[in-house]
Amino acid sequence: MKRFSAALPAGLLVLLPHAALAHPGHGEASGLAQGLLHPVGGADHVLAMVAVGLLAAFYGGRALWALPLSFLGMMTLGAGLGMTGLALPYVEIGIGLSVVAFGLALALRVAAPLAALMALVGGFAVFHGYAHGAEMPESASGLAYGLGFLAATAALHLAGLGLGRVLNGRQASLRILPQVLGGALTVAGLALLVQAA
């Protein structure tokens, strides 16, 4: 029963875009659905956003809420820049570097103050937000689209938090898993950088 109740919110989130499109001709619903789908449409966004949740889980304490909120807040700022058409150079490189940086922080178990981690996460979130904002469909409502990608991003953060909490609670022999995941994220980020170059 616990597994079912834990999976129910994720299942509802997956169905939300289809429910939003059930009544054709609604720009708000279309914008919400497009916003929900945008972050999960690319491995670069998914990896970075899940990594933020993992980082929050492994650092614990105030990082549990501070890191995801830093990402969401600065991503919103970046999205605003992208929607206005303001040029931001090296967006794809910034997104790829975010995966590398978050992966290295996990792999090396970097001991940094919370403020530094928030700055790291927030700084890279601007690039992710810019990409979301710049790629907003012209037919979409900006507010609905923004709410959609914020909700999808928060869900990805929660997925990373959940995974991190599960791994943190396991026996000592599995305590190396965060470092292994961090190494895998770093390699994936390097591959993304090669593609962006």
DRENPA-3360 file (N, C-alpha, C; in nm, 2 decimals, always signed):
BEGIN
1 = MKRFSAAL = +0.08/-0.12/+0.00/+0.00/+0.00/+0.00/+0.09/+0.13/+0.00 ~ +0.20/+0.12/+0.07/+0.29/+0.24/+0.08/+0.34/+0.27/-0.06 ~ +0.38/+0.16/-0.13/+0.43/+0.18/-0.27/+0.33/+0.25/-0.36 ~ +0.21/+0.20/-0.35/+0.10/+0.26/-0.43/+0.08/+0.41/-0.40 ~ +0.07/+0.44/-0.27/+0.05/+0.58/-0.23/+0.17/+0.67/-0.27 ~ +0.29/+0.61/-0.27/+0.41/+0.69/-0.32/+0.41/+0.71/-0.47 ~ +0.36/+0.61/-0.54/+0.36/+0.62/-0.69/+0.24/+0.70/-0.74 ~ +0.14/+0.72/-0.66/+0.02/+0.79/-0.71/+0.05/+0.93/-0.76;
9 = PAGLLVLL = +0.12/+1.01/-0.68/+0.14/+1.15/-0.73/+0.22/+1.15/-0.87 ~ +0.32/+1.06/-0.88/+0.40/+1.05/-1.00/+0.31/+1.01/-1.12 ~ +0.22/+0.92/-1.10/+0.13/+0.87/-1.20/+0.03/+0.98/-1.24 ~ -0.02/+1.06/-1.15/-0.11/+1.17/-1.18/-0.03/+1.28/-1.26 ~ +0.09/+1.30/-1.22/+0.17/+1.40/-1.30/+0.19/+1.36/-1.44 ~ +0.21/+1.23/-1.47/+0.23/+1.18/-1.60/+0.10/+1.20/-1.68 ~ -0.02/+1.18/-1.62/-0.14/+1.19/-1.69/-0.19/+1.34/-1.71 ~ -0.13/+1.43/-1.63/-0.18/+1.57/-1.63/-0.17/+1.63/-1.77;
17 = PHAALAHP = -0.07/+1.61/-1.85/-0.07/+1.68/-1.98/-0.18/+1.63/-2.07 ~ -0.22/+1.50/-2.06/-0.33/+1.45/-2.14/-0.46/+1.50/-2.09 ~ -0.48/+1.52/-1.96/-0.60/+1.58/-1.91/-0.61/+1.72/-1.95 ~ -0.50/+1.79/-1.96/-0.50/+1.93/-2.00/-0.54/+1.95/-2.14 ~ -0.51/+1.85/-2.22/-0.54/+1.86/-2.36/-0.68/+1.80/-2.40 ~ -0.75/+1.75/-2.30/-0.88/+1.68/-2.32/-0.98/+1.77/-2.39 ~ -0.97/+1.90/-2.37/-1.07/+2.00/-2.43/-0.99/+2.09/-2.52 ~ -1.01/+2.06/-2.65/-0.93/+2.14/-2.75/-0.96/+2.29/-2.75;
25 = GHGEASGL = -0.87/+2.37/-2.80/-0.89/+2.51/-2.81/-0.85/+2.59/-2.69 ~ -0.79/+2.53/-2.60/-0.75/+2.61/-2.48/-0.60/+2.63/-2.48 ~ -0.56/+2.76/-2.50/-0.42/+2.79/-2.51/-0.35/+2.77/-2.37 ~ -0.43/+2.80/-2.26/-0.37/+2.77/-2.13/-0.33/+2.63/-2.11 ~ -0.43/+2.54/-2.14/-0.41/+2.40/-2.13/-0.29/+2.35/-2.22 ~ -0.29/+2.40/-2.34/-0.18/+2.36/-2.43/-0.05/+2.41/-2.38 ~ -0.04/+2.53/-2.33/+0.08/+2.59/-2.27/+0.13/+2.51/-2.15 ~ +0.04/+2.47/-2.06/+0.07/+2.39/-1.95/+0.13/+2.26/-1.99;
33 = AQGLLHPV = +0.06/+2.19/-2.08/+0.11/+2.06/-2.13/+0.25/+2.07/-2.19 ~ +0.27/+2.17/-2.27/+0.40/+2.19/-2.34/+0.51/+2.22/-2.24 ~ +0.47/+2.30/-2.13/+0.57/+2.33/-2.03/+0.60/+2.21/-1.95 ~ +0.50/+2.12/-1.92/+0.53/+2.00/-1.84/+0.62/+1.91/-1.92 ~ +0.60/+1.90/-2.05/+0.68/+1.80/-2.13/+0.82/+1.85/-2.16 ~ +0.84/+1.98/-2.17/+0.97/+2.04/-2.21/+1.09/+1.99/-2.13 ~ +1.09/+1.99/-2.00/+1.21/+1.95/-1.92/+1.24/+1.80/-1.94 ~ +1.13/+1.72/-1.96/+1.15/+1.57/-1.97/+1.19/+1.53/-2.11;
41 = GGADHVLA = +1.19/+1.63/-2.20/+1.22/+1.59/-2.34/+1.36/+1.58/-2.38 ~ +1.45/+1.62/-2.28/+1.59/+1.62/-2.31/+1.67/+1.56/-2.19 ~ +1.76/+1.47/-2.22/+1.84/+1.40/-2.12/+1.92/+1.50/-2.04 ~ +1.97/+1.61/-2.10/+2.05/+1.71/-2.03/+1.97/+1.77/-1.92 ~ +1.84/+1.81/-1.94/+1.76/+1.87/-1.83/+1.73/+1.77/-1.73 ~ +1.69/+1.65/-1.77/+1.65/+1.54/-1.68/+1.77/+1.51/-1.58 ~ +1.89/+1.49/-1.64/+2.00/+1.45/-1.56/+2.04/+1.56/-1.46 ~ +2.03/+1.69/-1.50/+2.07/+1.80/-1.41/+1.97/+1.81/-1.30;
49 = MVAVGLLA = +1.84/+1.80/-1.33/+1.73/+1.83/-1.23/+1.73/+1.71/-1.13 ~ +1.75/+1.59/-1.18/+1.75/+1.48/-1.08/+1.88/+1.49/-1.00 ~ +1.99/+1.54/-1.06/+2.11/+1.55/-0.98/+2.09/+1.66/-0.87 ~ +2.02/+1.76/-0.89/+1.99/+1.86/-0.79/+1.92/+1.79/-0.67 ~ +1.83/+1.71/-0.70/+1.76/+1.64/-0.59/+1.85/+1.54/-0.52 ~ +1.94/+1.47/-0.59/+2.04/+1.39/-0.53/+2.13/+1.46/-0.44 ~ +2.18/+1.58/-0.49/+2.27/+1.66/-0.41/+2.20/+1.70/-0.28 ~ +2.07/+1.75/-0.29/+2.00/+1.79/-0.18/+1.99/+1.68/-0.07;
57 = AFYGGRAL = +1.96/+1.56/-0.12/+1.94/+1.44/-0.03/+2.07/+1.41/+0.04 ~ +2.18/+1.41/-0.03/+2.31/+1.37/+0.02/+2.37/+1.48/+0.12 ~ +2.34/+1.60/+0.09/+2.39/+1.71/+0.19/+2.29/+1.72/+0.31 ~ +2.16/+1.69/+0.28/+2.07/+1.69/+0.39/+2.04/+1.82/+0.46 ~ +1.97/+1.82/+0.57/+1.95/+1.94/+0.65/+1.87/+2.05/+0.56 ~ +1.92/+2.17/+0.57/+1.85/+2.28/+0.49/+1.87/+2.26/+0.34 ~ +1.97/+2.19/+0.30/+1.99/+2.16/+0.16/+1.87/+2.09/+0.09 ~ +1.79/+2.02/+0.17/+1.68/+1.94/+0.12/+1.58/+2.03/+0.05;
65 = WALPLSFL = +1.56/+2.15/+0.10/+1.47/+2.25/+0.03/+1.55/+2.36/-0.03 ~ +1.66/+2.40/+0.02/+1.73/+2.52/-0.03/+1.79/+2.49/-0.17 ~ +1.84/+2.38/-0.20/+1.90/+2.35/-0.34/+1.79/+2.35/-0.44 ~ +1.68/+2.27/-0.42/+1.58/+2.27/-0.53/+1.51/+2.41/-0.54 ~ +1.49/+2.48/-0.43/+1.43/+2.62/-0.45/+1.53/+2.71/-0.52 ~ +1.66/+2.70/-0.49/+1.75/+2.79/-0.56/+1.75/+2.76/-0.71 ~ +1.74/+2.63/-0.75/+1.73/+2.60/-0.89/+1.60/+2.65/-0.95 ~ +1.49/+2.63/-0.88/+1.36/+2.68/-0.94/+1.36/+2.83/-0.95;
73 = GMMTLGAG = +1.41/+2.90/-0.85/+1.41/+3.05/-0.85/+1.49/+3.10/-0.97 ~ +1.61/+3.05/-0.98/+1.70/+3.11/-1.08/+1.66/+3.06/-1.22 ~ +1.60/+2.94/-1.23/+1.55/+2.89/-1.36/+1.44/+2.98/-1.41 ~ +1.36/+3.03/-1.31/+1.25/+3.12/-1.35/+1.31/+3.25/-1.41 ~ +1.41/+3.30/-1.34/+1.48/+3.42/-1.40/+1.54/+3.40/-1.54 ~ +1.60/+3.28/-1.56/+1.66/+3.25/-1.69/+1.55/+3.24/-1.79 ~ +1.43/+3.18/-1.75/+1.32/+3.16/-1.85/+1.27/+3.30/-1.89 ~ +1.26/+3.39/-1.80/+1.22/+3.53/-1.83/+1.32/+3.59/-1.93;
81 = LGMTGLAL = +1.45/+3.57/-1.92/+1.54/+3.62/-2.01/+1.52/+3.56/-2.15 ~ +1.50/+3.43/-2.15/+1.47/+3.36/-2.28/+1.35/+3.40/-2.35 ~ +1.24/+3.43/-2.27/+1.11/+3.47/-2.33/+1.12/+3.61/-2.39 ~ +1.21/+3.69/-2.33/+1.22/+3.83/-2.38/+1.31/+3.83/-2.51 ~ +1.38/+3.72/-2.54/+1.47/+3.72/-2.65/+1.61/+3.77/-2.63 ~ +1.64/+3.81/-2.51/+1.77/+3.86/-2.47/+1.87/+3.74/-2.50 ~ +1.98/+3.78/-2.56/+2.08/+3.68/-2.59/+2.16/+3.64/-2.47 ~ +2.18/+3.51/-2.45/+2.26/+3.45/-2.35/+2.36/+3.35/-2.42;
89 = PYVEIGIG = +2.49/+3.38/-2.42/+2.58/+3.29/-2.49/+2.60/+3.16/-2.42 ~ +2.64/+3.06/-2.50/+2.69/+2.93/-2.45/+2.59/+2.86/-2.36 ~ +2.46/+2.87/-2.40/+2.35/+2.80/-2.32/+2.37/+2.65/-2.32 ~ +2.39/+2.59/-2.43/+2.41/+2.44/-2.43/+2.53/+2.40/-2.36 ~ +2.64/+2.48/-2.37/+2.76/+2.44/-2.29/+2.73/+2.46/-2.14 ~ +2.66/+2.56/-2.10/+2.62/+2.58/-1.96/+2.54/+2.47/-1.91 ~ +2.45/+2.42/-1.99/+2.36/+2.30/-1.95/+2.45/+2.18/-1.93 ~ +2.54/+2.15/-2.03/+2.62/+2.04/-2.02/+2.72/+2.05/-1.90;
97 = LSVVAFGL = +2.77/+2.16/-1.88/+2.86/+2.18/-1.76/+2.79/+2.16/-1.63 ~ +2.66/+2.20/-1.63/+2.58/+2.18/-1.50/+2.58/+2.03/-1.46 ~ +2.56/+1.94/-1.56/+2.56/+1.80/-1.53/+2.70/+1.75/-1.48 ~ +2.80/+1.80/-1.55/+2.94/+1.77/-1.50/+2.96/+1.82/-1.36 ~ +2.93/+1.94/-1.33/+2.95/+2.00/-1.20/+2.88/+1.93/-1.09 ~ +2.75/+1.90/-1.12/+2.67/+1.83/-1.02/+2.72/+1.69/-1.00 ~ +2.76/+1.63/-1.10/+2.82/+1.49/-1.09/+2.94/+1.49/-1.01 ~ +3.03/+1.59/-1.04/+3.16/+1.59/-0.96/+3.13/+1.62/-0.82;
105 = ALALRVAA = +3.04/+1.71/-0.79/+3.01/+1.74/-0.65/+2.96/+1.61/-0.57 ~ +2.89/+1.53/-0.64/+2.84/+1.40/-0.58/+2.96/+1.30/-0.57 ~ +3.03/+1.29/-0.68/+3.14/+1.19/-0.69/+3.25/+1.22/-0.59 ~ +3.28/+1.34/-0.57/+3.39/+1.38/-0.49/+3.35/+1.41/-0.34 ~ +3.22/+1.41/-0.32/+3.16/+1.44/-0.19/+3.22/+1.58/-0.15 ~ +3.20/+1.68/-0.23/+3.26/+1.81/-0.20/+3.20/+1.86/-0.07 ~ +3.29/+1.90/+0.02/+3.24/+1.97/+0.14/+3.24/+2.12/+0.12 ~ +3.12/+2.17/+0.09/+3.11/+2.31/+0.07/+3.00/+2.37/+0.15;
113 = PLAALMAL = +3.01/+2.50/+0.18/+2.90/+2.56/+0.26/+2.77/+2.56/+0.17 ~ +2.65/+2.56/+0.24/+2.53/+2.56/+0.17/+2.51/+2.68/+0.07 ~ +2.56/+2.79/+0.11/+2.55/+2.91/+0.02/+2.63/+2.89/-0.11 ~ +2.74/+2.82/-0.10/+2.82/+2.79/-0.22/+2.74/+2.69/-0.31 ~ +2.68/+2.59/-0.25/+2.61/+2.49/-0.33/+2.49/+2.56/-0.39 ~ +2.42/+2.65/-0.32/+2.31/+2.72/-0.37/+2.35/+2.81/-0.49 ~ +2.46/+2.87/-0.48/+2.51/+2.95/-0.59/+2.55/+2.87/-0.71 ~ +2.61/+2.75/-0.69/+2.64/+2.66/-0.80/+2.52/+2.61/-0.87;
121 = VGGFAVFH = +2.42/+2.57/-0.79/+2.29/+2.52/-0.85/+2.22/+2.63/-0.92 ~ +2.21/+2.74/-0.85/+2.13/+2.86/-0.91/+2.20/+2.91/-1.03 ~ +2.33/+2.92/-1.03/+2.40/+2.97/-1.15/+2.37/+2.89/-1.28 ~ +2.38/+2.76/-1.26/+2.35/+2.67/-1.38/+2.21/+2.67/-1.41 ~ +2.12/+2.69/-1.31/+1.97/+2.69/-1.34/+1.93/+2.80/-1.44 ~ +2.01/+2.91/-1.44/+1.98/+3.02/-1.54/+1.98/+2.96/-1.68 ~ +2.08/+2.88/-1.71/+2.10/+2.83/-1.85/+1.98/+2.74/-1.88 ~ +1.94/+2.65/-1.79/+1.82/+2.56/-1.81/+1.70/+2.65/-1.83;
129 = GYAHGAEM = +1.68/+2.75/-1.75/+1.56/+2.83/-1.76/+1.56/+2.91/-1.89 ~ +1.68/+2.96/-1.93/+1.68/+3.03/-2.06/+1.64/+2.94/-2.17 ~ +1.69/+2.82/-2.17/+1.65/+2.72/-2.28/+1.50/+2.70/-2.28 ~ +1.44/+2.68/-2.16/+1.30/+2.66/-2.16/+1.22/+2.79/-2.21 ~ +1.26/+2.90/-2.17/+1.20/+3.03/-2.21/+1.21/+3.05/-2.36 ~ +1.34/+3.04/-2.41/+1.36/+3.06/-2.55/+1.29/+2.97/-2.64 ~ +1.26/+2.85/-2.59/+1.20/+2.74/-2.68/+1.05/+2.74/-2.65 ~ +0.99/+2.84/-2.58/+0.85/+2.84/-2.56/+0.77/+2.85/-2.70;
137 = PESASGLA = +0.68/+2.76/-2.72/+0.60/+2.78/-2.85/+0.52/+2.91/-2.85 ~ +0.52/+2.97/-2.97/+0.45/+3.10/-2.98/+0.30/+3.09/-2.94 ~ +0.24/+2.98/-2.96/+0.10/+2.97/-2.93/+0.07/+2.94/-2.78 ~ +0.17/+2.92/-2.71/+0.15/+2.89/-2.56/+0.14/+3.01/-2.48 ~ +0.06/+3.00/-2.38/+0.05/+3.10/-2.27/+0.18/+3.10/-2.19 ~ +0.24/+3.21/-2.17/+0.37/+3.22/-2.10/+0.35/+3.17/-1.96 ~ +0.24/+3.21/-1.89/+0.22/+3.18/-1.75/+0.20/+3.03/-1.74 ~ +0.11/+2.97/-1.83/+0.08/+2.83/-1.82/+0.20/+2.74/-1.85;
145 = YGLGFLAA = +0.28/+2.79/-1.95/+0.40/+2.72/-1.99/+0.50/+2.72/-1.88 ~ +0.52/+2.84/-1.82/+0.61/+2.85/-1.71/+0.57/+2.76/-1.59 ~ +0.44/+2.76/-1.55/+0.40/+2.68/-1.45/+0.42/+2.53/-1.48 ~ +0.40/+2.49/-1.61/+0.43/+2.36/-1.65/+0.57/+2.31/-1.63 ~ +0.67/+2.39/-1.68/+0.80/+2.35/-1.66/+0.85/+2.36/-1.52 ~ +0.80/+2.45/-1.44/+0.83/+2.45/-1.30/+0.78/+2.33/-1.23 ~ +0.66/+2.29/-1.26/+0.61/+2.16/-1.20/+0.69/+2.04/-1.24 ~ +0.72/+2.03/-1.37/+0.80/+1.92/-1.41/+0.94/+1.91/-1.35;
153 = TAALHLAG = +1.00/+2.03/-1.34/+1.13/+2.04/-1.28/+1.12/+2.00/-1.13 ~ +1.02/+2.05/-1.06/+1.01/+2.01/-0.92/+0.99/+1.86/-0.90 ~ +0.91/+1.80/-1.00/+0.89/+1.66/-0.99/+1.03/+1.58/-1.01 ~ +1.11/+1.63/-1.10/+1.24/+1.57/-1.12/+1.33/+1.59/-1.00 ~ +1.32/+1.70/-0.94/+1.40/+1.72/-0.81/+1.35/+1.62/-0.71 ~ +1.22/+1.61/-0.70/+1.16/+1.51/-0.60/+1.21/+1.37/-0.63 ~ +1.22/+1.34/-0.76/+1.27/+1.20/-0.79/+1.41/+1.18/-0.74 ~ +1.49/+1.28/-0.77/+1.63/+1.28/-0.72/+1.64/+1.27/-0.57;
161 = LGLGRVLN = +1.56/+1.35/-0.50/+1.55/+1.35/-0.35/+1.51/+1.21/-0.30 ~ +1.41/+1.16/-0.36/+1.36/+1.02/-0.32/+1.47/+0.92/-0.34 ~ +1.53/+0.92/-0.46/+1.64/+0.82/-0.48/+1.75/+0.84/-0.38 ~ +1.79/+0.97/-0.36/+1.90/+0.99/-0.26/+1.86/+0.95/-0.12 ~ +1.74/+0.97/-0.08/+1.70/+0.93/+0.05/+1.70/+0.78/+0.07 ~ +1.66/+0.71/-0.04/+1.66/+0.56/-0.03/+1.81/+0.51/-0.02 ~ +1.90/+0.57/-0.10/+2.03/+0.53/-0.10/+2.10/+0.56/+0.03 ~ +2.07/+0.67/+0.09/+2.13/+0.71/+0.22/+2.09/+0.62/+0.33;
169 = GRQASLRI = +1.97/+0.56/+0.31/+1.93/+0.47/+0.42/+1.97/+0.32/+0.41 ~ +2.05/+0.29/+0.31/+2.09/+0.15/+0.28/+2.22/+0.12/+0.37 ~ +2.25/+0.00/+0.36/+2.37/-0.05/+0.44/+2.50/+0.01/+0.40 ~ +2.60/+0.00/+0.48/+2.73/+0.07/+0.45/+2.79/+0.02/+0.32 ~ +2.77/-0.10/+0.28/+2.83/-0.15/+0.16/+2.78/-0.07/+0.03 ~ +2.66/-0.01/+0.05/+2.61/+0.06/-0.07/+2.63/+0.21/-0.06 ~ +2.70/+0.26/+0.04/+2.73/+0.40/+0.06/+2.81/+0.46/-0.05 ~ +2.87/+0.37/-0.13/+2.95/+0.43/-0.24/+2.87/+0.46/-0.36;
177 = LPQVLGGA = +2.74/+0.42/-0.36/+2.65/+0.45/-0.48/+2.64/+0.60/-0.52 ~ +2.63/+0.69/-0.42/+2.63/+0.83/-0.46/+2.75/+0.87/-0.54 ~ +2.87/+0.82/-0.50/+2.99/+0.85/-0.58/+2.98/+0.79/-0.72 ~ +2.93/+0.67/-0.73/+2.92/+0.60/-0.86/+2.82/+0.68/-0.94 ~ +2.71/+0.72/-0.89/+2.61/+0.80/-0.96/+2.67/+0.93/-1.01 ~ +2.75/+0.99/-0.92/+2.82/+1.12/-0.95/+2.91/+1.10/-1.07 ~ +2.99/+0.99/-1.06/+3.08/+0.96/-1.17/+3.00/+0.94/-1.31 ~ +2.89/+0.87/-1.30/+2.81/+0.85/-1.42/+2.76/+0.98/-1.47;
185 = LTVAGLAL = +2.71/+1.07/-1.38/+2.66/+1.20/-1.42/+2.77/+1.28/-1.49 ~ +2.89/+1.27/-1.43/+3.00/+1.35/-1.49/+3.03/+1.30/-1.63 ~ +3.04/+1.17/-1.65/+3.06/+1.12/-1.79/+2.95/+1.16/-1.88 ~ +2.83/+1.15/-1.84/+2.71/+1.19/-1.92/+2.72/+1.34/-1.96 ~ +2.76/+1.42/-1.86/+2.78/+1.56/-1.89/+2.89/+1.59/-1.99 ~ +3.00/+1.52/-1.98/+3.11/+1.54/-2.07/+3.06/+1.50/-2.21 ~ +2.98/+1.39/-2.22/+2.92/+1.35/-2.35/+2.83/+1.46/-2.41 ~ +2.75/+1.53/-2.32/+2.67/+1.64/-2.37/+2.75/+1.76/-2.41;
193 = LVQAA = +2.86/+1.78/-2.35/+2.95/+1.89/-2.39/+3.01/+1.86/-2.53 ~ +3.05/+1.74/-2.55/+3.11/+1.70/-2.68/+3.00/+1.73/-2.79 ~ +2.88/+1.69/-2.76/+2.77/+1.72/-2.86/+2.75/+1.86/-2.88 ~ +2.76/+1.94/-2.77/+2.73/+2.09/-2.79/+2.84/+2.16/-2.86 ~ +2.96/+2.11/-2.86/+3.08/+2.18/-2.91/+3.07/+2.18/-3.07;
% end
